[in-house]
Amino acid sequence: YYMLGFSLGSFVMRCLVIQKQLDIDGLILVGTGHNSNIEIQLGKFMCKLELKKHKDNEVTDKINDLAINAHNKKFKNTRTCMDWLCSNEEAIDVYLNDSRIKKDYTIGIFRELLNSMSFACEKKNISKMYKKTPVLFLSGSEDAVGGFTKGVKKTYNMFKKCGVENIDMKLYPNLRHDLFHEKNNKEVFDDI
C-alpha cells in the first residue's frame, strides 16, 4: 500500500503516519512544507479574532488572505488569485470555473489545517512514525507552500534526523504547487 498526500492532504498523511505508526510500502508527499511555530500561532490567533465576529463554518477575507492570497505575493504580474497554484493558465482557468471545487477556507478548516501543520512539523512527533516507511517528497521549486524549497528541505531533513531510513526528494525546476496540473506533469507521474 502506497499513500499519497497532496497539499493539505500531505499534512493529513504526515499526521496519520505519526499517530497510527503505519507500516505501509511507501508515502509520497507532494506540495508539503514546514511553517514555524510563530507563523502557526499567528494564524491561530487570527482565527480566534475572526471567530469573535463570524461562525466556524464561515469564510472571511482575512482568513482567505492568510490561507490562499498570501501565496500569490511572490509572483509578479499575476493574472488570477490562484497563479501560485501552477503555471499552466488553462488548468488555473478550469480550476477557477469549476463550481464543485471549494476555493475558500472556512475559519474552522483553516484552524484545523494549522493544528495539523503544528503537529506534523514537531520533531518529537515525527520521531514516533514507523522509521522503515519509504518517504518521497515531491515539490516544485516555485511552490509557495513549500517555501520555494526551503520548507520542503527542512521537512526532509527533520525526517532524516528523526531516523526515517529510506527518504528521497525531487525538486522540479520552475514548477509550482500543483505538480499534477503543470504542462510537463508526465515527469511527475513517471517519478511516482
N, C-alpha and C positions, 0 to 999 in steps of 0.2 A: 504494500500500500504506500502510495506517494501522496503527500498532501501539498497543495499549492495555496499560498495566501497572497493576494494582491492588495496593495494599498491598505485600507482599513482592515481587510482580511489578513494581511501579513501580521498585523499586531494581534489579531484574534488567534491566529495559528501559533504565534510565539507564546501567548498566554496558555493556550491549550497544551502545547508540548511541555511547558513548565509545570502546570497544575496536574496534568494526568500522567506525566513521565512516559509518554507514548513510545513504544518500540515499533517504529514504522520503518519502511525501507528507505524513505527519503523525505526531506522537507525542502520545498522551493519557496523562497521568499522574494517577491517581486514588488518593487516600489516601497520598500520599507525604509526606516531611518531611525534616528535617535534624537530625542529632544532633551534638553537639560531640565533638571528638576525645577529651575526658576521659570522657564518657559511654560512648563506644565502647570505650575502653581498659579502663574498669572492668568492662564486660560481658565482654570477652575474658579479663580476669583471673579473673572468676567462673567462666568456662568451664574455665580451667586448673585451678582449685581443685576443681571438680566432677569433672574427668577423673582426679583422683587417687583418687577413690572409685568412679567409675562408668565405663561404656564410652561411646564416642562416640554410639552409637545409642540410648542410654537417656534417658528423661525423668526430670527431677528437680524437686522442689518449688522449689528455689532458681532454677532456670532458668525455670520457669513463672512464678514471681513477677516476674522481670525482663521476660520476653518478653510476658506476657499480663496478669497480675493488676495490674501497675503502672498499666496504662491505666485501670483502674476507679477509682483513688483519688480523682480529682477529681469523681466523680459522687456525689451524695447519694442516700440511700435506694435503693441498688442491689438489684435483685431477683435477679440472677444474676451470675456471674463474667464474663459477656460483655456486660454492659449498655453498655460503651464502644463496642461494635461498631455498634449502631444503636438508634434509639429505638423501633422497631417491635417490640413484645413478641412478636407472633406469629412474625415472622421469626427472632427470637432463639430461641424455643422449637423451631422447625423445625430450626434450625442445631444446637442442643444435642442434639436427639433423633435426628439423622442419624448412624447408625453408620459411614457411609462417609467421614465427614469426620474427619481427624486434628486434634484440638483442642489438642494439646500439642506443644511444640517439644522435639526431642531436643537434647542438648548440641551435637552436630555441626551440626545445622540452624541453631541459634541463632548459633553461631560463624561460619558461612558468611554468615548474614544480616548480622552485624556487619562482616565483611570487605567485603561488598558495599556496605554503608552507608558505610564508611570510604572506599572507592574512589570511590563516586558523589558524595560530599559534598566532595571535594577540588577546589578551583578549578583547579589545574593539569590535572586530568583532564577536567573539564567543558570546558576550553578546547580539548580535542582533538576534540570532537564536530563533526559537519558543521553549520555555522552556519546554513544555509538551511532546515534542517528546522523546520517549524512545530511548536511545542510548546504544548499546552493543559494547564494544571493545574486540576484539579477537587478541591475539598475542602469538607467540612462545617466550619462554624465551631466545632463541638463535637468535632472529630476529635482525639483524644489523640495519635495517631501523628503528625499534622501539627502538634503543639504548640499546638492551639487557634488555628490560623492562623499562628503565629509561624514554625514550621519550614517551612511551605509558602511563605510570603512570602520567607523567607531563601533558599530554593532558587530561587524565581522570580528574585529579584534577582541571585543568583550567575550564573544562566543569562544574564541580561541583561548583566551586567558582562563575561561571557566572550564576548560578541558574537553570541549567538543572535539572529537577526534578526526572527523572527516568533514572538512569545510572548504568551500570554494566560493569564489566571487568572480562575476564577469560584469564589467562596466562597458556600456555601449556608447561610443563617442557620438555626441550631438543628439542623442535621443532623450526624450523627456520621461515623464512619469508613467504613462500608459504605453508600455512597450508593445503590447498586443495590437495596438491600432496604428503604430507607426508604419510608414510605407515599406520599410525593409524589415518587417516583422518575421519573415521567414527564418532569418538567422536566429532570432529569439526562440521560435518554436523548435528549430533544429537543435539548439542547445538544450532545451528542456527535454 
